[in-house]
């Protein structure tokens, strides 16, 4: 987790939506965002502090953001595909 994400999690005690009116993420940090027009998606702030989606298109009406969660712990053997579905 990046320093920015760690500070966000530490300040809230958990992953939580942060209004863009309160604080913005660091430039070029991909985060989860909520927009009134597109709902939930990934986006980042470019060097001009403009929102861009994961295809680099301008983000529209983004109201909240949150750092992404930690990736799952895959253990030393890596992912065990299908075992959670009973395909052992």
Number of C-alpha atoms within 10 A of each C-alpha: 12 10 9 13 20 14 13 20 18 11 11 11 10 11 16 15 16 19 15 14 8 7 11 15 19 17 14 14 16 19 21 18 26 22 15 11 10 12 11 14 15 17 24 25 21 16 10 7 13 12 21 18 19 14 8 12 10 15 20 15 13 19 15 20 25 22 23 17 13 8 7 7 8 9 8 6 6 8 11 11 9 9 9 8 7 6 8 8
